[in-house]
């Protein structure tokens, strides 16, 4: 569903290099509240073009077409690192992560997730958070 992603901002793996998905919208074709078909872009209805591309949760009409910029030089690679929860080690990892990501070029995107599993029926190797 590209439309939901694009119209709600659109943060993804290519955001550092190409911007938000909404920033890559070239034009929109829509039906407004009166039932009129409108072509919206930087030259035609620029205020509406700005609003449609992520200015909150407003509903400005029914979007029927979205024209997006496309890029043909994309190479993606993904890696996942996982370890057992340790508050001290996790704090250190977060600190190192924050120091390193600002040094990366724009063609490298990173994501850090901290997941803590809480099990009500504790089994071996799982510990509840108290």
C-alpha positions, 0 to 999 in steps of 0.5 A, a space after each residue: 500500500 504505497 498510498 498510505 505510506 506516501 500520504 502519512 510521511 513515509 519513513 523507510 530504509 531509503 529515507 536518509 538517501 532520498 528523503 521521506 516517501 511524501 517528499 518524493 511525490 511529484 503529483 496527485 490526482 484526486 476527487 475533492 469533497 465537491 466531486 471535482 477531479 483535481 490535479 495537484 502538484 507544486 504548480 497546481 494547488 501548491 497549498 493542497 499539495 503540501 497538505 496532502 503530503 503529510 500535514 496531519 491526519 486531514 482528509 482532503 479528498 479521495 486520492 486516485 493516482 500518485 506519481 512518485 520519483 523513482 530511483 534505479 540505483 538502489 542496492 539494499 542489504 539487511 543484517 540483524 544482530 540479537 543478544 540477551 537483554 542486559 541493561 548495562 550492556 544495552 545502555 553501552 550499545 545504545 550509546 555507541 550506536 548513537 555515536 557511530 550513526 552520525 558518521 555514516 554516509 547517507 547511503 547507509 541506513 541503520 535501525 536499532 530495536 530494543 525488544 524485551 520479552 515478558 513471559 507470565 509463565 516463566 520457562 527455562 531461559 526466560 526471566 520476567 521483568 519485575 
